[in-house]
Amino acid sequence: MMKLNLALNHKVGVEKNPRKVKNNIFTTLVIFFSVVTISPIILIISKLIIKGAKQINLSFFTETAPDTFVAMTAISNGEVIPGGILNGITGTLFMVIMAALIAIPIGILIGLYLYENPNKIYANIVRDIADILQGVPSIVLGLIAYIWIVKGLTNGYSALAGSISLSIMMLPLILRSTEETLKMIPISLKEAAIALGVPYHKVIFKVMIPTGFSGLSSGVLLAISRVIGETAPLMLTALGSSVVNYHLDKPTSAVPLLIWEFYNDPNMVNLIWSSSLFLLGFILTLNLLSKHIASKRKAN
């Protein structure tokens, strides 16, 4: 009997060893390819921090971009380039806020329509158009805004044209996230409100939207983080400006536009790194905020 047990244990051990070896090999491969995948991201971020942190100071946030002569003089003296990207920061915030004011109410209302009419032909067409828009290159949307606004409305480059081009990019993500968020709300909540005699519009705006607020807000933040780093549509609409501008009908700058301008000037290379680091940190903050809101939603 003991010999039989020993033989069985030996057979099971022989069968388990190949499985253990295969499991270890697979685990090693997964770890290796994971490291290979994230290593470029780590190298890029570390490069940005090392090179970009040198230019980060108070004037970087409070002064406009310097001219070529000032930057060249500072570099020749081994000094930090004076000035900053205030015109880009204010322009980015100005256009993104205006784009959000345009896209959020329209996107939420369209998302409500898609939620309430999931099988209608028009709803399916709108849903397909939204999915297509998410894959359209940003330069194409910028060209559309150039034809509609720059040429057709303002007869010139302006912050309004830049805001509209960004709002077009934000719309698909907002309306689709609105539809999916409302689908996750229990239908019994809506039925209970209707059974109590609450008017239908109040059911939507007093019950459904507040209940799905965390999902809606995370979708909005993701939409903002997507458009805040866009350059191509703003080159065709906002153009850029060397001064701080808060007028809708005048050209304005943005951080991505400044990065492009610095790239074309060899004396401004140091400002490319610092501007990119600022933009990366801002987008990362928005994404972390949206994830925090989404996690609170799941917890509730």
N, C-alpha and C positions, 0 to 999 in steps of 0.2 A: 504493500500500500504506500509506504514511504517512497519507494522508487518511482511509483506511478505519479505521486505528487511532485517529486523533484523533476520528473520528465515534463510534466505539464507546466510547472513554473519556468523551466528552461525554455520551453516552446513559446510561452507568452512573452518572456523577456526578449527572445529573438525577434518576435513580431513587433514589440513595442520600440525596440532600438531603431529600426529604419524609420518609423514614424517620428520618433524624437529627433532624429538627424534631419529629416525633411522639414520638420517644424522649425528647427534652429536655422537651417539654410534659408527658408522663406522669411523668417523674422529678420535675419541679417540683411537680406536683399531689400526688404521693405525699409529698414532703417537707412541703408546706404542710399537708396534712390530718394528717400525723403530729405536726407542731408544735401544730396546733389540738387534737388529741386529748390530748396530754400536758400542755398548758399549764395546764388546771385543776388537775391533780395537782401540778404545780410550784408554782402559786399557793397551794394548800392547805398543802403542806408548808412553804413559806417563811413563810406566815402563822403556822403552828404554832410554828416555830422562833423567829420574832421575838417573839411574844407569850408563848410558853410558857417560853422560857429564863429569863425574869425571875424566875420563882418556883422554879427548880431550884436547890436548895442542900442542905446536909446535913440540915437539919430536915425537908425535903420527904420524905426517905426514912426518917427515924427518929422522927417524931412523927405523931400521929393528926390527923384533920381538925379545924380550929378551929370554934367556934360563930359565929353570925352577928354577935354583939356585938363579938367580938375582931376579926373580919374588917373590920367597919365602922369600928372605931377605927383600925386600921392604914391603911385607905384614906384616911380623913379626915386622917391625919397624913402622907400621902404615903409610907408605908412598905410594905415587902413583907409580905404576909399571913403571919403566923406559923403554924407547924404544917405538916402534910403529909398524905400519904395512906398512912401505914404500915398502918392497919387495912384499907385496900383492897388493898394489895400482898400482905400476908400472907393475906388472905381469898381473893384470886385464886389464889395459889400453892397454898394448902391445898385448895381445891375442885378445881382443875385436876389436881393430883397424885392426889387421890382418884378423880376421874373417869377418869384414865388407868389407875389400878390396876384399875378395874372394866372399862373398855372394851378395853384392850390384849389381855389373855388371851382374853376372849370373842371379840373381833374376829378374832384370829389363828386360833383354833380353828375358827370358822365359815368363815374364808377357806380353811383347809386342807380342810374338808369340801367346799366348792364346787370346789376344785381337783381333789380326788380323785373327785368325782361330778359332772362337768360337765353330763351329759345327764339326770340324774334329775329327776323332776317336783318333788320337794321342794326340790332345789337351785335349780331355776329359780324357784320361788315365793319362796325366800329372797332370791335375787338381785334379783327384781322389787321386793320389799319394801324392800330396801336402796336401790335406785335411787329409789323413791318417797320414802323418808325423807330423802334428800339434798335433795329439793325442797320438803319440808314447812316452812312458816314456823316459826321458833324459838319464837314465842309459843304455838303449838299444842303443841309438845313440852313447854314449860313448864307448860301447862295439864294435860297428861297426868301429869307428875310431881307437880303440885299435888294431883290427885285420888288418885293412887296412894300418894304418900309423905306429903305434908303432912296430908291428911285421913284417909288410911287407915292410916298406920303411926306417924308421929311425933306426930300431933295438934298440929302447930305448925310454924312455919318453922324451917329448920335448914340447916346446911352439908351434911348428908347429902342432903337433897332437892335442893339446888343441884348437888351432885356427880352425882347420878343423872340429872338433866335434861341436864347437859353430856355425860355418858357416852353417853346415847341419841343425841346429835348426833354424837359421835365415831365410833360404831360403824360406820355405813355406809362412811365413808371408809377406815377401818382394814381392814375385811374385804374390800373391793373391791381396795385396794392390795395386800393379802396375796395374793389370788387372782392378780392380774396379775403380781406379782413372781415367784410360784412358776411361772407359765406360761413365764416367760422363762429359767428354769433348764433347761439341756439335760437331756432325759429320759435320756440315756446315763449321766449321773452317778447318777441314782436306780437305774437298772438294774444298774450296776456294783456299787453297795453291796448290793443284794439278791442278786446273783450270788455275792458273797463270804460270804453267809450271815448278814448283819447283820439283826437283828429289825426288823420294819417300823416300830415306833414309834421305834427308834433312827435309822432312815433319815430319818424326818421331823425329829426333834429334834436329831440330831447331824450331819446332812448338809444337808438341804433348808433348814432355817431359818438355820443359820449362813451358808450360801452366799448366801442372799437377805437377809442382815441389813441391808445398806445400803438396799435398797429398802423393807424393812419399817420401818426407823427413819425414813426420809424420809416415808413415809405417816403414821406416828404424829405426827411433828412438824407436818405439814400439818394433821392433825386437831386438834392442840392449838392451833395458830395460828388455826384457824377459830373455835373456841369461846371463846377467851380474851377476846374483845371483846364477847361476847353480854351483853345487858342484860335483854331481855324475860323469858327463862326464870328468871333469878335474881330478878327482881322478884316472881315468883309462888312462889318456893321458898325462897331464902335471905333475902329481905327487906332485909337490911342491918343494920349495927351501928356504933355510934360508938366502940367499943373493939376491941382486937385479940382475936380469938377463935380457939381451937384445938379447940373441942368440936364433935363431929359433931351433937349434938342441940340446938344453940343457933343462933339467927340469926347470920349473919356478913356482912361487907361484901365488896365487890369494887371494883376500879377502875372498871368501867363503871357500877356502881350509884352510886359517888361522883360521877361525871361527871353523872349524871342528877340527883342531889341538889343539886350545885352549880348546875346549870342553872336550878333552881327558886328559887334564892336570888340576887338581883342583886348581893349583896355578895361572892359567891364566883366571879365571872366569871373572874378571873385564874387561879384554880385549875382551871377547865375547860380552859384552854389547856395548862397544864403537865401535867395528868393525861392529856390526849389525846396530848400529845407523848411522854410516857413509854410509853403503851400502843402508840402507833405504832412507837416504837423497839424495844419488846419483840417485837412481832409481826414486824417487819422482820428482827430478829436470828434468830428461829426460821425464817423463810422462807429466809434466806441460808444458814443451817445445813443445812436440808433440801436446798437446791440443791447445796451443797458435798458432802454425802453422796451425792447422786444422781450428781454428776460423777465422784466416786471410783469409784462402782459401774460407770459406763460405761468408765472407764479400765481397770478390772480385767477 
